[in-house]
Amino acid sequence: MAFLSLRAAALAALSLLGPAAADFRVKFDVETTGGPTSFTVLVHEDWAPIGAAHFKELVQAKFYDDTRFFRVIPTFMVQFGLSGDPKISTEWRSKTIQDEPVKVSNKPGYMTFAKTGAPNSRTSQLFINYVDNSRLDGMGFSPFGEVEGDGMSVVKQIFNCGESPNQGQIQSEGNSYLDRSFAKLSKIIKASVVESSEEVVADDL
């Protein structure tokens, strides 16, 4: 019994230390209707290990740099993750990842990979839930991270383009199509993994 008590105490102490060692943060420097700003996503590897690892790989490859938020539904979510360079889109389109169990619900501010109805169809497209989308849980959408702090106030300033941009044309023409036809789209300037020694500071501090 004493051992169990000590173990419980140790686990409780660890929970006070913040994110688990395997967790990491990604900072998105963006331009929205409110101007240049940023938000940070805390990735929980234990929520969806495959998705978390794939997301980190994409960020480290600078896949999301200079991309656009191309699908925005305020009563649902905001979607992004198609490269501005058609060659890069083609390269990553075949890098699908396996489905995995949905361990946490699709709550507001949670991030998940987009997918089709086909199994193992996740690639690079992501969305951030604007509202409680728990109905997606049964469809296999596995959240792996959450927007931190007041970051959703930034996400909600993303230009509402509805579903007008054509995803096929984005993949074939990239940013040249989007900048020509949808110049007001909000954009990701840069996405980067925050090193443990760095401290994320909100723009309004």
Sequence and secondary structure as in RCSB ss.txt:
>XXXX:A:sequence
MAFLSLRAAALAALSLLGPAAADFRVKFDVETTGGPTSFTVLVHEDWAPIGAAHFKELVQAKFYDDTRFFRVIPT
FMVQFGLSGDPKISTEWRSKTIQDEPVKVSNKPGYMTFAKTGAPNSRTSQLFINYVDNSRLDGMGFSPFGEVEGD
GMSVVKQIFNCGESPNQGQIQSEGNSYLDRSFAKLSKIIKASVVESSEEVVADDL
>XXXX:A:secstr
 HHHHHHHHHHHHHHTT S TT EEEEEEEEETTEEEEEEEEE TTT HHHHHHHHHHHHTTTTTTEEEEEEETT
TEEEE   SSHHHHHHHHT  B      S   TTEEEE   SSTT B S EEEESS  GGGGGGT    EEE TT
HHHHHTTS   BT S HHHHHHHTHHHHHHH TT  EEEEEEEE TT     TT 
